[in-house]
């Protein structure tokens, strides 16, 4: 082969030819490859589609949780089961959907679907991935019934015994990482829902009251992720204000 042969071959090669992909690095002897489960693949596909196709926007507020924690401490003193903070949050979220139904919607290509019930999905961590069983009509159920239903759904979710209709659809998802010590985060929307509420831990922090005095208070930071195709910022802000009002005046959650 002479120089003109090399130059002729270069001219015949397509200009857009890409170099061959680099070989994957060899695994170390002490590393382990675990094949993806069907559930993990489905979760990855849905969340990737959501983040790539749904225009998220985020609103964050601090909720004073002193009264809520005090009320929760009193609950169950009669010997019955004590509701968790998350049980209060789920019912408050459903009631806020009743206050601001503009958030209780789903985007469809040809229409905006307005949901008839306030159905709250509750994010549950399992060995196979995140599952979101739904508490139907959570605004109309007593707090004790919600607590019992969430406990039962979570147990069956971890045992992989949920029926498809128990985690399909829903109005809004509550994802609470406060029990894991997370102060604040933003969650990815779970389609076809138009919003998800990320809940952080309640921490004692200084606040300035209306009288100008600095006091210590238990603050819980929540972030609402919303689908901007279906929900305007003012609607999301009104829903978040209604939710915060119920958290800060938790007797309303029981009504």
Protein Blocks (a to p, Z undefined) as FASTA:
>chain_A
ZZklmmmmmmmpcfklccdddddddddfkbccddddfklmmmmmmmmmmmmmmccddddd
dddfklmmmmmmmgoplopacddfklmmmmmmmmmmmmmmmlmccddfkbccddfbdcdd
dddddfkbccddddehkllpcfklmmmmmmmmmmmmmnopacfklmggjjbdcddfklno
pabdcdddddfbfbdcddddddddddddfkopacddddddddddddfklpcfklmmmmmm
mmmmmmmmmmlmmZZ
